[in-house]
């Protein structure tokens, strides 16, 4: 009798593993969600971080229904509210689709949370069509940052980009596939007082970057690190090959 409890224990453990969900729900930890389907920047997560459209942001065909069209000159988007709390030392994921409409030698500002171009404690994502990559800067100091996160692009059409920070590691994904991984022995604090924005990096003001010209769609911010499989699932909801390439209405 003394041996019967051992196989029974393993049976219970196996049952527990087999009934546990393999992945989180894609709604779990979603702290801000912008579909842009109403041609505005309302936060559809219900957490109240509604965005503000500035400088004549337009409406155009997105990856799914409508997206927001930025003119590369005056237009940008700010996202005030609770969403800004999640860019500090904790895990997070940002995910969005974009389609550039203009080639520039200069980098174009994508998503950023940065107070000044010469300051750190920041996240600043730039589109560099000259080098055909998304330049991903996630810094605490000039010496303390996630190196090697910039990802090469093989197209200038619709792109799905995701940045995941999980503890001392960070990852970048293009179209659902892991492209870069960076590791540090200690975490990177990106806390600052700036408002999360799109096409409004402070590096625009000193001429080191330009505003983005193109379409933004399906921006999501999570308060947790999505797994690679979850990023793939997120991308499969709206694969780029299904996008409308010519918007005439």
VENDAVEN-V433862 format. One record per backbone hydrogen bond with DSSP energy under -1.0 kcal/mol. NH is the residue of the N-H (numbers start at 1). CO is the residue of the C=O. E is the energy in kcal/mol with one decimal. If there is no record, write none. Layout:
NH|CO|E / NH|CO|E
This chain:
4|1|-1.2 / 8|4|-1.3 / 9|5|-2.1 / 10|6|-2.0 / 11|7|-2.1 / 12|8|-2.1 / 13|9|-2.3 / 14|10|-2.5 / 15|11|-2.2 / 16|12|-2.3 / 17|13|-2.3 / 18|14|-2.4 / 19|15|-1.6 / 28|25|-1.3 / 30|27|-1.6 / 31|221|-2.0 / 32|221|-1.5 / 34|219|-3.0 / 39|36|-1.7 / 44|33|-3.3 / 51|41|-3.8 / 52|78|-2.9 / 54|76|-2.6 / 58|69|-2.9 / 60|67|-2.1 / 62|65|-3.2 / 67|60|-3.1 / 68|216|-2.5 / 69|58|-2.0 / 70|214|-3.1 / 72|212|-1.3 / 76|54|-2.4 / 77|198|-2.1 / 78|52|-2.1 / 79|196|-3.2 / 84|81|-1.6 / 85|82|-2.2 / 86|83|-1.1 / 92|165|-1.5 / 93|222|-1.5 / 94|163|-2.3 / 95|220|-2.3 / 96|161|-2.3 / 97|217|-2.8 / 98|159|-2.2 / 99|215|-2.1 / 101|213|-3.0 / 108|127|-3.0 / 109|210|-2.9 / 110|125|-2.6 / 112|197|-2.6 / 113|123|-3.2 / 119|116|-1.6 / 122|139|-2.3 / 123|113|-1.6 / 124|137|-2.6 / 125|111|-2.7 / 126|135|-2.5 / 127|108|-3.3 / 128|133|-3.0 / 133|128|-2.2 / 134|151|-2.4 / 135|126|-2.9 / 137|124|-2.2 / 139|122|-2.2 / 140|144|-2.9 / 141|144|-1.7 / 146|138|-2.1 / 151|134|-1.9 / 153|132|-2.8 / 159|98|-2.3 / 161|96|-3.0 / 162|173|-1.8 / 163|94|-2.3 / 164|171|-2.7 / 165|92|-2.9 / 166|169|-2.7 / 169|166|-2.1 / 170|182|-2.3 / 171|164|-2.8 / 172|180|-2.1 / 173|162|-2.5 / 174|177|-2.3 / 175|160|-2.9 / 177|174|-1.9 / 179|172|-2.9 / 180|172|-1.7 / 182|170|-2.8 / 184|168|-2.3 / 190|88|-2.1 / 197|112|-2.5 / 198|77|-2.6 / 199|110|-2.3 / 204|201|-2.0 / 207|204|-1.3 / 208|203|-1.7 / 209|203|-1.1 / 210|107|-2.7 / 214|70|-1.6 / 215|99|-2.3 / 216|68|-2.5 / 217|97|-2.3 / 219|34|-1.8 / 220|95|-2.9 / 221|32|-2.5 / 222|93|-2.9 / 223|29|-2.8 / 231|227|-2.3 / 232|228|-2.1 / 233|229|-2.4 / 234|230|-2.5 / 235|231|-2.3 / 236|232|-2.4 / 238|235|-1.3 / 242|239|-1.8 / 243|240|-1.7
